[in-house]
Amino acid sequence: MPYGGNDWLALTQEPTLEPELPICDPHHHFWDRRLQSLPYQRYLLDELNADIYSGHNVRSTVFLEARSMYRLNHIGALNRVGMYANREDEVRAIWQAGIAAVAACPNITLKLGGLGMPRMGFDWHTRAVPVGSEELAADMAPWMQYCIEHFGPERCMFESNFPPDKVSFSYNVMYNAFKRLSRAYSPSERATLFHDTAVKVYRIDV
């Protein structure tokens, strides 16, 4: 079974947490016949709909191809493989310094996601059974909460980065993890992280 395929993702099933919480997903891709992106050569409306209607209250989405300035994607493009593998303390320290420096610029917003890409170094895509949301939230929390601490909820937004992140977990499991790791924030802060920041930044009429 190829890693990241729908049959593999289906091995981990979970009920949707807080299905009423409104979400604006600010980072999707569309592509067709993209051979270098196995196992997802195609990701168009049918595939998108299957993911966003998997249980969570996704009210709007933004595609990466609708580019805008001053958006920092994927928690600042962390890399923990290749020449950066087995250098956890060094990589983390450099990444934290970079996040703190960029956060000092008040006109920059940050997307919380992208950790499912293999270059992030979590290796979820190599498992026989996909990761569940409890473990996923625990693994993501130190990185994402550091970002929220420095940028504030009003400049952060949870993103799916699908289908690149789909090689590691399903859409339902991913948003369950986001909801788990954000439980310590107030209801208004969570509304900002899941919906309001993205709607404001991309000027979505809701």
QUICORVEN-V714210 format. One record per helix or strand of 2 or more residues. SS is the DSSP state (helix for helix, strand for strand). FROM is the first residue (numbers start at 1). TO is the last residue. If there is no record, write none. Layout:
ss=<SS | SS>
from=<FROM | FROM>
to=<TO | TO>
This chain:
ss=<helix | strand | helix | helix | strand | strand | helix | helix | helix | strand | helix | helix | helix | helix | strand | helix | helix | helix>
from=<6 | 22 | 35 | 45 | 57 | 71 | 74 | 82 | 88 | 109 | 118 | 124 | 133 | 153 | 156 | 164 | 171 | 187>
to=<9 | 28 | 37 | 52 | 63 | 72 | 77 | 84 | 103 | 112 | 120 | 126 | 151 | 155 | 158 | 167 | 181 | 201>
